[in-house]
Amino acid sequence: MDWSEAEERDGLRLSWNTWPSTRIEASKVIAPLGALYTPLKKLEALQLRPMEPVTCKSTSCKAVLNPFCQVEYVSKYWVCPFCLARNHLPPFYHDISQDNLPPELHETSTTVEYVLPTEIKPSFGPPVFLFVIDTCTIDTELQTVKDSLLQSLMLLPEDSWVGLITFGRNVHVHELGFMECPKSYVFKGDCKEDTVNLQKLEELLGLGKGGGASRYFLML
């Protein structure tokens, strides 16, 4: 399977197809690692698991058991491919073997959906989608982006909340909840990451402990 087929299967595109395995390799990566994920993508062979996912014991990792993990069937442990931590398999994996793998370890199970038990299922609100759009482009491409955005809005669940940030020379955080007239907060686009004061940014946007984020989102 080539990369384009894998991307279509999982609705996921990465900026790099190989993950650095050491700190030295990571320091040599000239472009940041990133992922473009397609939410709500319908997968034909989606695996459903009525259980909690098995996660890495490292508090700074918490990666989920997956087909790319190294599994030791005799001693019943698995190695996290991200932080290389060794993790014991849960007791209900006592019959695991190379010929008897749980669904989440099959090579085709690169995407798995876990159905949590009712007693531990977290309470979530409506889905929230924040669109971040690069406006520094030619008019024809910008029109294509607008058409794609309108099409995407038609495919979202009816109870979704939608926000919008556009950036070019400057960054515009649009206040969609302000219905009387278009309103946005504008920030200079040439600020470096290490010079941004997050506390000051929260104050300018009216965020913080008192909330205030709802006015930047609009329910469909």
N, C-alpha and C positions, 0 to 999 in steps of 0.2 A: 504494500500500500504506500503510495507516495504522499507527500505532505498535503496536497490539495484534497485528496480523498479523506485524509484524517481530519482536516479542518471542516469539511462538509459533514462528516460523521458526528463530530462533537460540537460544532458551532463555536470553535475556539481557534484563534490565530495568535501565535506568539511572535515577538520581535526576533527571537533567536530559536532555532530548532535544536540547539544543544545547550544544556544547562551547565554552567561552570561547576566543577567538582571540588575546587579548592579556592581559598581566599586569594591566592596569587592569580589564578585564572580569572576570578571575578574582577580583580582590580584592573585587568587588561581589557575588559569589555568596554569598547568606546561608546556604545549606545546602551541606554538602560534597558533592563529586562522589562517587558510589558506584555500584557495579554489583552486581546480584543475578544470579548465574550458576547455571544448572542443569547440574551435571556428569553425564556419561554419558547425556545426552539423545540419543535416536536421531533423526537427521535424514534425511529421505527423499532429498534431493539433495546429500548431503555430497560435496564435492570432495576427492579424495585426490591428493596430490602426492608422488611418490617422490624427494624432494630436500630440501635444507636451505632454510628460508625466507630470503627476501631481506630483510635488516634495515637499519634506518637506521644510518648511520655514527657518529652522535653517541653517545658513551659513556654519556651520561645519559638516553638515549631508548631506542634499540634497538627501535623500532616496526617492524612487519612490513608489507611491501608489500601494499596492499589496494585495493579499488575506489574508495576515497575519496581516493586520492593523485592529485596532479596529475602527469601524465606528458608529457614532451616527447619526441615520437617521432623527431624529426630528430637532436637532439643526444644522445639516449639517456640521459636522466636523469629522476629522479622527485623530487618534493618531499614531504617528510614532513608530514602534516597536523597532527601534534602539536607538533613543534619547528621546523618550516619549514626544516629542513636540506635541502640539495640533494644527491642521491645518484646516482652513476652506476649504470646498469643493468649486470648481468653480461654477459659476451660472448655467452652463449647466448640473449640477448634481441635479437640483431642484426636479426632479421626482424620485430620488433614494429611494429605500426601500429594505427590506429584500427579497422581491419577484421580485424586479426590479433592478438588479445589472448591472453595466457596465461590459464589458468583462474582464477588468483587475482585477476585484474583485471576479470573479468566482474561486472556490477552485481548479479548474484544470488549471487555468491560472498562473502557477508559472513561466512561461517564456512568455514574450510579446514583440513583435517587433513594434516600433513606426515609422511610415512613416512621417517624418517631412514635412511641407509645403515648397514649393520651395523657398519662400522668406526668410525663416529662416534656410534653410538647410545648414549646415556648409560644407566648401570645404575641402575634404580629399584627400590625395595622395594615392598611391598604398598601399595595406596592407603590414605590416611589421611583420615578425615572427622571434623572437630571441629564439633559442634553447639553453637551459642550461642543460648540461649533467654531471651526476656524473660518473666519470671514476674509482672510487675506488670500483671495483667489480671484480668478477671472469671473466675469459675470455669468458665462454659460455654466461653469462648474458650480457657482453659487446657486443658480436656479435649480440645478440637479439636486443639490443638497436640500433646498427648500421642498422640492417635490418628494424626496425620500423621507424627509421629516414629516410631512403631512400624511404620507402613506403609513409611516410608523405609528402615528397617533391614532389612526383608524384601527390598528391591530392590537392596541393596548387594552387591557381589561377596563371595564366601564368605571370602576371605582378608583382608578389610578390617579396619583398626584404627579404633576409634571412641572419641572423647573427648567430654566434656560440660562446658560452662560455662553456668551460669544466673545471671541478674542481675535485681535488682529494687531494693530499698533497699540491699542489699549484693550483692557479686559472689562466687559460689561456684565454685571450681575443683574439680571432683569427681575423686577418686582412684579410678577404676574398677578399677584393678589390685589394690586392697585388697579381697579377697573376703569376709573374715570379718564385716565390718559396714560400713554406709555411712560414708564418710569424705570430707571436703572441706575446702579451705582457704578462709577467708572474709576478704574485704577490703571496706573501707568504699567505698560507691558514690558518695560526694560528693567524691572526690579529683579535682582538675583535672589535665589531661594534663601541663602543665608542672611539676607538683609530684611526679610519679611518678618514683621512682628505680629505673630498670630493673635496675641491679646488685643493689639490695636486694631487688627482687621475685624475681630469679633465686635469690638465697640463700634466701628464705623458701620458695620452691617446690622447692628442692633441685635446681635446674638448673645451668647453667654447664658448665665443661669436663668434668666427670665424667659428664655425661648426667643421667639420672634422669627424663627425660620419659616413659619407657615405662610408668611406673606410673599415668599419667593416661589411658592408652589401653587398650582391651580388644579382643582379636581376636574377630570374630564366630564 
